[in-house]
Amino acid sequence: MKKFGNGFFLGVLATLSAVVGALFSFKKTVVEPVENHEQKLDENRKRVLRKQRSAHLN
């Protein structure tokens, strides 16, 4: 019975580590690039608004 308990514990630990690894890699490959792209778009919008405002001051 002790071997079963150790094996079950190691199996659960391995499964949890695989799930955490999959979630981390999903975040790195999918979520962060989308957030970076949105941040760049926001910066470009701000830059365009500043240029438009400064062009109309003259």
PDB file of N, H, CA, C and O in Angstrom:
ATOM      1  N   MET A   1       0.821  -1.189   0.000  1.00  0.00           N
ATOM      2  CA  MET A   1       0.000   0.000   0.000  1.00  0.00           C
ATOM      3  C   MET A   1       0.869   1.259   0.000  1.00  0.00           C
ATOM      4  O   MET A   1       0.459   2.299  -0.516  1.00  0.00           O
ATOM      5  N   LYS A   2       2.069   1.163   0.579  1.00  0.00           N
ATOM      6  H   LYS A   2       2.401   0.318   0.998  1.00  0.00           H
ATOM      7  CA  LYS A   2       2.942   2.329   0.629  1.00  0.00           C
ATOM      8  C   LYS A   2       3.428   2.705  -0.759  1.00  0.00           C
ATOM      9  O   LYS A   2       3.539   3.891  -1.069  1.00  0.00           O
ATOM     10  N   LYS A   3       3.721   1.720  -1.603  1.00  0.00           N
ATOM     11  H   LYS A   3       3.630   0.757  -1.351  1.00  0.00           H
ATOM     12  CA  LYS A   3       4.168   1.996  -2.966  1.00  0.00           C
ATOM     13  C   LYS A   3       3.054   2.688  -3.763  1.00  0.00           C
ATOM     14  O   LYS A   3       3.309   3.587  -4.564  1.00  0.00           O
ATOM     15  N   PHE A   4       1.820   2.246  -3.524  1.00  0.00           N
ATOM     16  H   PHE A   4       1.613   1.516  -2.873  1.00  0.00           H
ATOM     17  CA  PHE A   4       0.698   2.870  -4.225  1.00  0.00           C
ATOM     18  C   PHE A   4       0.575   4.338  -3.828  1.00  0.00           C
ATOM     19  O   PHE A   4       0.365   5.194  -4.688  1.00  0.00           O
ATOM     20  N   GLY A   5       0.702   4.634  -2.559  1.00  0.00           N
ATOM     21  H   GLY A   5       0.872   3.939  -1.860  1.00  0.00           H
ATOM     22  CA  GLY A   5       0.615   6.017  -2.074  1.00  0.00           C
ATOM     23  C   GLY A   5       1.715   6.883  -2.660  1.00  0.00           C
ATOM     24  O   GLY A   5       1.464   8.012  -3.083  1.00  0.00           O
ATOM     25  N   ASN A   6       2.935   6.360  -2.686  1.00  0.00           N
ATOM     26  H   ASN A   6       3.139   5.443  -2.343  1.00  0.00           H
ATOM     27  CA  ASN A   6       4.046   7.119  -3.270  1.00  0.00           C
ATOM     28  C   ASN A   6       3.830   7.341  -4.762  1.00  0.00           C
ATOM     29  O   ASN A   6       4.051   8.443  -5.265  1.00  0.00           O
ATOM     30  N   GLY A   7       3.407   6.316  -5.462  1.00  0.00           N
ATOM     31  H   GLY A   7       3.228   5.421  -5.054  1.00  0.00           H
ATOM     32  CA  GLY A   7       3.166   6.437  -6.897  1.00  0.00           C
ATOM     33  C   GLY A   7       2.043   7.407  -7.199  1.00  0.00           C
ATOM     34  O   GLY A   7       2.134   8.207  -8.131  1.00  0.00           O
ATOM     35  N   PHE A   8       0.982   7.335  -6.407  1.00  0.00           N
ATOM     36  H   PHE A   8       0.909   6.686  -5.650  1.00  0.00           H
ATOM     37  CA  PHE A   8      -0.146   8.250  -6.604  1.00  0.00           C
ATOM     38  C   PHE A   8       0.290   9.687  -6.362  1.00  0.00           C
ATOM     39  O   PHE A   8      -0.058  10.583  -7.131  1.00  0.00           O
ATOM     40  N   PHE A   9       1.049   9.909  -5.297  1.00  0.00           N
ATOM     41  H   PHE A   9       1.332   9.181  -4.673  1.00  0.00           H
ATOM     42  CA  PHE A   9       1.532  11.258  -4.983  1.00  0.00           C
ATOM     43  C   PHE A   9       2.431  11.792  -6.099  1.00  0.00           C
ATOM     44  O   PHE A   9       2.289  12.943  -6.511  1.00  0.00           O
ATOM     45  N   LEU A  10       3.343  10.974  -6.582  1.00  0.00           N
ATOM     46  H   LEU A  10       3.459  10.039  -6.248  1.00  0.00           H
ATOM     47  CA  LEU A  10       4.227  11.401  -7.659  1.00  0.00           C
ATOM     48  C   LEU A  10       3.451  11.652  -8.957  1.00  0.00           C
ATOM     49  O   LEU A  10       3.783  12.563  -9.715  1.00  0.00           O
ATOM     50  N   GLY A  11       2.427  10.849  -9.205  1.00  0.00           N
ATOM     51  H   GLY A  11       2.158  10.109  -8.589  1.00  0.00           H
ATOM     52  CA  GLY A  11       1.594  11.048 -10.390  1.00  0.00           C
ATOM     53  C   GLY A  11       0.842  12.364 -10.332  1.00  0.00           C
ATOM     54  O   GLY A  11       0.771  13.095 -11.320  1.00  0.00           O
ATOM     55  N   VAL A  12       0.283  12.658  -9.174  1.00  0.00           N
ATOM     56  H   VAL A  12       0.341  12.064  -8.371  1.00  0.00           H
ATOM     57  CA  VAL A  12      -0.436  13.926  -8.994  1.00  0.00           C
ATOM     58  C   VAL A  12       0.528  15.096  -9.138  1.00  0.00           C
ATOM     59  O   VAL A  12       0.200  16.098  -9.774  1.00  0.00           O
ATOM     60  N   LEU A  13       1.699  14.976  -8.560  1.00  0.00           N
ATOM     61  H   LEU A  13       1.966  14.162  -8.044  1.00  0.00           H
ATOM     62  CA  LEU A  13       2.703  16.033  -8.653  1.00  0.00           C
ATOM     63  C   LEU A  13       3.142  16.258 -10.102  1.00  0.00           C
ATOM     64  O   LEU A  13       3.281  17.399 -10.540  1.00  0.00           O
ATOM     65  N   ALA A  14       3.356  15.187 -10.830  1.00  0.00           N
ATOM     66  H   ALA A  14       3.243  14.260 -10.473  1.00  0.00           H
ATOM     67  CA  ALA A  14       3.760  15.303 -12.237  1.00  0.00           C
ATOM     68  C   ALA A  14       2.649  15.932 -13.072  1.00  0.00           C
ATOM     69  O   ALA A  14       2.918  16.754 -13.947  1.00  0.00           O
ATOM     70  N   THR A  15       1.411  15.549 -12.806  1.00  0.00           N
ATOM     71  H   THR A  15       1.193  14.881 -12.094  1.00  0.00           H
ATOM     72  CA  THR A  15       0.285  16.111 -13.551  1.00  0.00           C
ATOM     73  C   THR A  15       0.139  17.597 -13.275  1.00  0.00           C
ATOM     74  O   THR A  15      -0.076  18.383 -14.198  1.00  0.00           O
ATOM     75  N   LEU A  16       0.252  17.983 -12.027  1.00  0.00           N
ATOM     76  H   LEU A  16       0.426  17.345 -11.278  1.00  0.00           H
ATOM     77  CA  LEU A  16       0.141  19.401 -11.678  1.00  0.00           C
ATOM     78  C   LEU A  16       1.261  20.218 -12.306  1.00  0.00           C
ATOM     79  O   LEU A  16       1.034  21.328 -12.789  1.00  0.00           O
ATOM     80  N   SER A  17       2.463  19.671 -12.298  1.00  0.00           N
ATOM     81  H   SER A  17       2.648  18.770 -11.906  1.00  0.00           H
ATOM     82  CA  SER A  17       3.578  20.405 -12.905  1.00  0.00           C
ATOM     83  C   SER A  17       3.396  20.519 -14.415  1.00  0.00           C
ATOM     84  O   SER A  17       3.778  21.533 -14.999  1.00  0.00           O
ATOM     85  N   ALA A  18       2.830  19.517 -15.052  1.00  0.00           N
ATOM     86  H   ALA A  18       2.520  18.693 -14.577  1.00  0.00           H
ATOM     87  CA  ALA A  18       2.568  19.587 -16.490  1.00  0.00           C
ATOM     88  C   ALA A  18       1.513  20.641 -16.797  1.00  0.00           C
ATOM     89  O   ALA A  18       1.636  21.376 -17.777  1.00  0.00           O
ATOM     90  N   VAL A  19       0.488  20.717 -15.977  1.00  0.00           N
ATOM     91  H   VAL A  19       0.387  20.120 -15.181  1.00  0.00           H
ATOM     92  CA  VAL A  19      -0.568  21.719 -16.178  1.00  0.00           C
ATOM     93  C   VAL A  19      -0.016  23.120 -15.983  1.00  0.00           C
ATOM     94  O   VAL A  19      -0.313  24.016 -16.773  1.00  0.00           O
ATOM     95  N   VAL A  20       0.779  23.321 -14.948  1.00  0.00           N
ATOM     96  H   VAL A  20       1.020  22.593 -14.307  1.00  0.00           H
ATOM     97  CA  VAL A  20       1.368  24.638 -14.704  1.00  0.00           C
ATOM     98  C   VAL A  20       2.301  25.027 -15.849  1.00  0.00           C
ATOM     99  O   VAL A  20       2.301  26.178 -16.285  1.00  0.00           O
ATOM    100  N   GLY A  21       3.078  24.093 -16.327  1.00  0.00           N
ATOM    101  H   GLY A  21       3.078  23.158 -15.973  1.00  0.00           H
ATOM    102  CA  GLY A  21       3.965  24.358 -17.459  1.00  0.00           C
ATOM    103  C   GLY A  21       3.195  24.711 -18.719  1.00  0.00           C
ATOM    104  O   GLY A  21       3.598  25.605 -19.463  1.00  0.00           O
ATOM    105  N   ALA A  22       2.091  24.018 -18.964  1.00  0.00           N
ATOM    106  H   ALA A  22       1.763  23.292 -18.359  1.00  0.00           H
ATOM    107  CA  ALA A  22       1.274  24.311 -20.139  1.00  0.00           C
ATOM    108  C   ALA A  22       0.651  25.703 -20.033  1.00  0.00           C
ATOM    109  O   ALA A  22       0.620  26.440 -21.019  1.00  0.00           O
ATOM    110  N   LEU A  23       0.160  26.066 -18.864  1.00  0.00           N
ATOM    111  H   LEU A  23       0.185  25.467 -18.063  1.00  0.00           H
ATOM    112  CA  LEU A  23      -0.431  27.394 -18.678  1.00  0.00           C
ATOM    113  C   LEU A  23       0.616  28.491 -18.834  1.00  0.00           C
ATOM    114  O   LEU A  23       0.338  29.535 -19.425  1.00  0.00           O
ATOM    115  N   PHE A  24       1.797  28.265 -18.317  1.00  0.00           N
ATOM    116  H   PHE A  24       2.022  27.417 -17.837  1.00  0.00           H
ATOM    117  CA  PHE A  24       2.863  29.253 -18.427  1.00  0.00           C
ATOM    118  C   PHE A  24       3.273  29.446 -19.882  1.00  0.00           C
ATOM    119  O   PHE A  24       3.457  30.576 -20.334  1.00  0.00           O
ATOM    120  N   SER A  25       3.414  28.347 -20.613  1.00  0.00           N
ATOM    121  H   SER A  25       3.264  27.429 -20.246  1.00  0.00           H
ATOM    122  CA  SER A  25       3.807  28.468 -22.017  1.00  0.00           C
ATOM    123  C   SER A  25       2.698  29.111 -22.838  1.00  0.00           C
ATOM    124  O   SER A  25       2.994  29.859 -23.770  1.00  0.00           O
ATOM    125  N   PHE A  26       1.426  28.846 -22.526  1.00  0.00           N
ATOM    126  H   PHE A  26       1.185  28.239 -21.769  1.00  0.00           H
ATOM    127  CA  PHE A  26       0.313  29.498 -23.215  1.00  0.00           C
ATOM    128  C   PHE A  26       0.353  30.997 -22.983  1.00  0.00           C
ATOM    129  O   PHE A  26       0.148  31.784 -23.907  1.00  0.00           O
ATOM    130  N   LYS A  27       0.617  31.388 -21.744  1.00  0.00           N
ATOM    131  H   LYS A  27       0.783  30.748 -20.993  1.00  0.00           H
ATOM    132  CA  LYS A  27       0.692  32.813 -21.422  1.00  0.00           C
ATOM    133  C   LYS A  27       1.819  33.485 -22.195  1.00  0.00           C
ATOM    134  O   LYS A  27       1.648  34.585 -22.722  1.00  0.00           O
ATOM    135  N   LYS A  28       2.970  32.823 -22.262  1.00  0.00           N
ATOM    136  H   LYS A  28       3.108  31.930 -21.834  1.00  0.00           H
ATOM    137  CA  LYS A  28       4.128  33.403 -22.951  1.00  0.00           C
ATOM    138  C   LYS A  28       3.916  33.491 -24.460  1.00  0.00           C
ATOM    139  O   LYS A  28       4.349  34.459 -25.085  1.00  0.00           O
ATOM    140  N   THR A  29       3.260  32.502 -25.053  1.00  0.00           N
ATOM    141  H   THR A  29       2.908  31.715 -24.545  1.00  0.00           H
ATOM    142  CA  THR A  29       3.145  32.467 -26.507  1.00  0.00           C
ATOM    143  C   THR A  29       1.902  33.154 -27.037  1.00  0.00           C
ATOM    144  O   THR A  29       1.894  33.582 -28.191  1.00  0.00           O
ATOM    145  N   VAL A  30       0.838  33.277 -26.231  1.00  0.00           N
ATOM    146  H   VAL A  30       0.845  32.929 -25.294  1.00  0.00           H
ATOM    147  CA  VAL A  30      -0.411  33.834 -26.743  1.00  0.00           C
ATOM    148  C   VAL A  30      -0.775  35.148 -26.060  1.00  0.00           C
ATOM    149  O   VAL A  30      -1.038  36.139 -26.741  1.00  0.00           O
ATOM    150  N   VAL A  31      -0.794  35.174 -24.760  1.00  0.00           N
ATOM    151  H   VAL A  31      -0.580  34.369 -24.207  1.00  0.00           H
ATOM    152  CA  VAL A  31      -1.317  36.323 -24.036  1.00  0.00           C
ATOM    153  C   VAL A  31      -0.376  37.518 -24.092  1.00  0.00           C
ATOM    154  O   VAL A  31      -0.813  38.629 -24.395  1.00  0.00           O
ATOM    155  N   GLU A  32       0.896  37.314 -23.807  1.00  0.00           N
ATOM    156  H   GLU A  32       1.250  36.412 -23.560  1.00  0.00           H
ATOM    157  CA  GLU A  32       1.838  38.436 -23.780  1.00  0.00           C
ATOM    158  C   GLU A  32       2.012  39.115 -25.138  1.00  0.00           C
ATOM    159  O   GLU A  32       2.072  40.344 -25.175  1.00  0.00           O
ATOM    160  N   PRO A  33       2.098  38.387 -26.259  1.00  0.00           N
ATOM    161  CA  PRO A  33       2.195  39.093 -27.542  1.00  0.00           C
ATOM    162  C   PRO A  33       0.965  39.952 -27.843  1.00  0.00           C
ATOM    163  O   PRO A  33       1.093  41.032 -28.419  1.00  0.00           O
ATOM    164  N   VAL A  34      -0.213  39.486 -27.462  1.00  0.00           N
ATOM    165  H   VAL A  34      -0.318  38.609 -26.995  1.00  0.00           H
ATOM    166  CA  VAL A  34      -1.431  40.277 -27.682  1.00  0.00           C
ATOM    167  C   VAL A  34      -1.390  41.536 -26.829  1.00  0.00           C
ATOM    168  O   VAL A  34      -1.732  42.620 -27.303  1.00  0.00           O
ATOM    169  N   GLU A  35      -0.976  41.402 -25.579  1.00  0.00           N
ATOM    170  H   GLU A  35      -0.699  40.522 -25.194  1.00  0.00           H
ATOM    171  CA  GLU A  35      -0.884  42.575 -24.707  1.00  0.00           C
ATOM    172  C   GLU A  35       0.159  43.562 -25.227  1.00  0.00           C
ATOM    173  O   GLU A  35      -0.070  44.771 -25.200  1.00  0.00           O
ATOM    174  N   ASN A  36       1.292  43.065 -25.696  1.00  0.00           N
ATOM    175  H   ASN A  36       1.477  42.083 -25.718  1.00  0.00           H
ATOM    176  CA  ASN A  36       2.326  43.951 -26.235  1.00  0.00           C
ATOM    177  C   ASN A  36       1.829  44.675 -27.474  1.00  0.00           C
ATOM    178  O   ASN A  36       2.118  45.858 -27.654  1.00  0.00           O
ATOM    179  N   HIS A  37       1.092  43.990 -28.325  1.00  0.00           N
ATOM    180  H   HIS A  37       0.858  43.029 -28.179  1.00  0.00           H
ATOM    181  CA  HIS A  37       0.559  44.604 -29.533  1.00  0.00           C
ATOM    182  C   HIS A  37      -0.442  45.709 -29.175  1.00  0.00           C
ATOM    183  O   HIS A  37      -0.422  46.787 -29.769  1.00  0.00           O
ATOM    184  N   GLU A  38      -1.307  45.436 -28.211  1.00  0.00           N
ATOM    185  H   GLU A  38      -1.324  44.560 -27.729  1.00  0.00           H
ATOM    186  CA  GLU A  38      -2.273  46.452 -27.777  1.00  0.00           C
ATOM    187  C   GLU A  38      -1.563  47.657 -27.175  1.00  0.00           C
ATOM    188  O   GLU A  38      -1.982  48.794 -27.390  1.00  0.00           O
ATOM    189  N   GLN A  39      -0.504  47.419 -26.430  1.00  0.00           N
ATOM    190  H   GLN A  39      -0.164  46.495 -26.255  1.00  0.00           H
ATOM    191  CA  GLN A  39       0.255  48.519 -25.827  1.00  0.00           C
ATOM    192  C   GLN A  39       0.900  49.377 -26.914  1.00  0.00           C
ATOM    193  O   GLN A  39       0.905  50.603 -26.807  1.00  0.00           O
ATOM    194  N   LYS A  40       1.440  48.755 -27.952  1.00  0.00           N
ATOM    195  H   LYS A  40       1.436  47.759 -28.039  1.00  0.00           H
ATOM    196  CA  LYS A  40       2.041  49.505 -29.053  1.00  0.00           C
ATOM    197  C   LYS A  40       0.989  50.333 -29.784  1.00  0.00           C
ATOM    198  O   LYS A  40       1.247  51.474 -30.168  1.00  0.00           O
ATOM    199  N   LEU A  41      -0.191  49.760 -29.976  1.00  0.00           N
ATOM    200  H   LEU A  41      -0.401  48.833 -29.664  1.00  0.00           H
ATOM    201  CA  LEU A  41      -1.263  50.506 -30.635  1.00  0.00           C
ATOM    202  C   LEU A  41      -1.668  51.729 -29.812  1.00  0.00           C
ATOM    203  O   LEU A  41      -1.889  52.806 -30.366  1.00  0.00           O
ATOM    204  N   ASP A  42      -1.765  51.565 -28.501  1.00  0.00           N
ATOM    205  H   ASP A  42      -1.586  50.690 -28.051  1.00  0.00           H
ATOM    206  CA  ASP A  42      -2.105  52.695 -27.642  1.00  0.00           C
ATOM    207  C   ASP A  42      -1.039  53.783 -27.705  1.00  0.00           C
ATOM    208  O   ASP A  42      -1.367  54.969 -27.742  1.00  0.00           O
ATOM    209  N   GLU A  43       0.230  53.393 -27.718  1.00  0.00           N
ATOM    210  H   GLU A  43       0.497  52.430 -27.688  1.00  0.00           H
ATOM    211  CA  GLU A  43       1.309  54.376 -27.822  1.00  0.00           C
ATOM    212  C   GLU A  43       1.242  55.122 -29.153  1.00  0.00           C
ATOM    213  O   GLU A  43       1.460  56.332 -29.198  1.00  0.00           O
ATOM    214  N   ASN A  44       0.946  54.410 -30.226  1.00  0.00           N
ATOM    215  H   ASN A  44       0.769  53.427 -30.190  1.00  0.00           H
ATOM    216  CA  ASN A  44       0.830  55.056 -31.532  1.00  0.00           C
ATOM    217  C   ASN A  44      -0.339  56.031 -31.563  1.00  0.00           C
ATOM    218  O   ASN A  44      -0.229  57.109 -32.149  1.00  0.00           O
ATOM    219  N   ARG A  45      -1.457  55.667 -30.941  1.00  0.00           N
ATOM    220  H   ARG A  45      -1.546  54.792 -30.465  1.00  0.00           H
ATOM    221  CA  ARG A  45      -2.609  56.568 -30.890  1.00  0.00           C
ATOM    222  C   ARG A  45      -2.262  57.847 -30.139  1.00  0.00           C
ATOM    223  O   ARG A  45      -2.616  58.945 -30.568  1.00  0.00           O
ATOM    224  N   LYS A  46      -1.569  57.697 -29.017  1.00  0.00           N
ATOM    225  H   LYS A  46      -1.281  56.805 -28.668  1.00  0.00           H
ATOM    226  CA  LYS A  46      -1.169  58.875 -28.242  1.00  0.00           C
ATOM    227  C   LYS A  46      -0.232  59.761 -29.054  1.00  0.00           C
ATOM    228  O   LYS A  46      -0.355  60.986 -29.034  1.00  0.00           O
ATOM    229  N   ARG A  47       0.695  59.147 -29.761  1.00  0.00           N
ATOM    230  H   ARG A  47       0.795  58.152 -29.777  1.00  0.00           H
ATOM    231  CA  ARG A  47       1.654  59.896 -30.574  1.00  0.00           C
ATOM    232  C   ARG A  47       0.931  60.651 -31.693  1.00  0.00           C
ATOM    233  O   ARG A  47       1.243  61.810 -31.967  1.00  0.00           O
ATOM    234  N   VAL A  48      -0.015  60.004 -32.325  1.00  0.00           N
ATOM    235  H   VAL A  48      -0.269  59.063 -32.103  1.00  0.00           H
ATOM    236  CA  VAL A  48      -0.765  60.640 -33.408  1.00  0.00           C
ATOM    237  C   VAL A  48      -1.576  61.812 -32.872  1.00  0.00           C
ATOM    238  O   VAL A  48      -1.632  62.868 -33.501  1.00  0.00           O
ATOM    239  N   LEU A  49      -2.199  61.633 -31.724  1.00  0.00           N
ATOM    240  H   LEU A  49      -2.153  60.775 -31.213  1.00  0.00           H
ATOM    241  CA  LEU A  49      -2.974  62.738 -31.142  1.00  0.00           C
ATOM    242  C   LEU A  49      -2.083  63.928 -30.808  1.00  0.00           C
ATOM    243  O   LEU A  49      -2.478  65.072 -31.032  1.00  0.00           O
ATOM    244  N   ARG A  50      -0.890  63.678 -30.277  1.00  0.00           N
ATOM    245  H   ARG A  50      -0.569  62.749 -30.095  1.00  0.00           H
ATOM    246  CA  ARG A  50       0.026  64.781 -29.970  1.00  0.00           C
ATOM    247  C   ARG A  50       0.442  65.508 -31.245  1.00  0.00           C
ATOM    248  O   ARG A  50       0.514  66.737 -31.266  1.00  0.00           O
ATOM    249  N   LYS A  51       0.713  64.757 -32.298  1.00  0.00           N
ATOM    250  H   LYS A  51       0.654  63.759 -32.281  1.00  0.00           H
ATOM    251  CA  LYS A  51       1.116  65.384 -33.559  1.00  0.00           C
ATOM    252  C   LYS A  51      -0.025  66.195 -34.156  1.00  0.00           C
ATOM    253  O   LYS A  51       0.198  67.277 -34.699  1.00  0.00           O
ATOM    254  N   GLN A  52      -1.237  65.681 -34.060  1.00  0.00           N
ATOM    255  H   GLN A  52      -1.418  64.802 -33.619  1.00  0.00           H
ATOM    256  CA  GLN A  52      -2.378  66.420 -34.600  1.00  0.00           C
ATOM    257  C   GLN A  52      -2.579  67.731 -33.842  1.00  0.00           C
ATOM    258  O   GLN A  52      -2.825  68.777 -34.442  1.00  0.00           O
ATOM    259  N   ARG A  53      -2.472  67.658 -32.541  1.00  0.00           N
ATOM    260  H   ARG A  53      -2.272  66.808 -32.054  1.00  0.00           H
ATOM    261  CA  ARG A  53      -2.675  68.869 -31.728  1.00  0.00           C
ATOM    262  C   ARG A  53      -1.580  69.897 -31.998  1.00  0.00           C
ATOM    263  O   ARG A  53      -1.850  71.093 -32.107  1.00  0.00           O
ATOM    264  N   SER A  54      -0.353  69.422 -32.102  1.00  0.00           N
ATOM    265  H   SER A  54      -0.134  68.450 -32.014  1.00  0.00           H
ATOM    266  CA  SER A  54       0.749  70.378 -32.332  1.00  0.00           C
ATOM    267  C   SER A  54       0.692  70.963 -33.746  1.00  0.00           C
ATOM    268  O   SER A  54       1.132  72.095 -33.947  1.00  0.00           O
ATOM    269  N   ALA A  55       0.176  70.244 -34.710  1.00  0.00           N
ATOM    270  H   ALA A  55      -0.182  69.324 -34.546  1.00  0.00           H
ATOM    271  CA  ALA A  55       0.074  70.747 -36.067  1.00  0.00           C
ATOM    272  C   ALA A  55      -0.943  71.874 -36.177  1.00  0.00           C
ATOM    273  O   ALA A  55      -0.827  72.738 -37.047  1.00  0.00           O
ATOM    274  N   HIS A  56      -1.934  71.865 -35.299  1.00  0.00           N
ATOM    275  H   HIS A  56      -2.028  71.164 -34.593  1.00  0.00           H
ATOM    276  CA  HIS A  56      -2.993  72.869 -35.368  1.00  0.00           C
ATOM    277  C   HIS A  56      -2.693  74.073 -34.490  1.00  0.00           C
ATOM    278  O   HIS A  56      -3.492  75.008 -34.445  1.00  0.00           O
ATOM    279  N   LEU A  57      -1.589  74.077 -33.808  1.00  0.00           N
ATOM    280  H   LEU A  57      -0.940  73.317 -33.845  1.00  0.00           H
ATOM    281  CA  LEU A  57      -1.254  75.211 -32.961  1.00  0.00           C
ATOM    282  C   LEU A  57      -0.644  76.357 -33.766  1.00  0.00           C
ATOM    283  O   LEU A  57      -0.734  77.509 -33.340  1.00  0.00           O
ATOM    284  N   ASN A  58      -0.046  76.086 -34.878  1.00  0.00           N
ATOM    285  H   ASN A  58       0.028  75.150 -35.224  1.00  0.00           H
ATOM    286  CA  ASN A  58       0.621  77.107 -35.665  1.00  0.00           C
ATOM    287  C   ASN A  58      -0.317  77.958 -36.443  1.00  0.00           C
ATOM    288  O   ASN A  58       0.116  78.864 -37.154  1.00  0.00           O
TER     289      ASN A  58
END
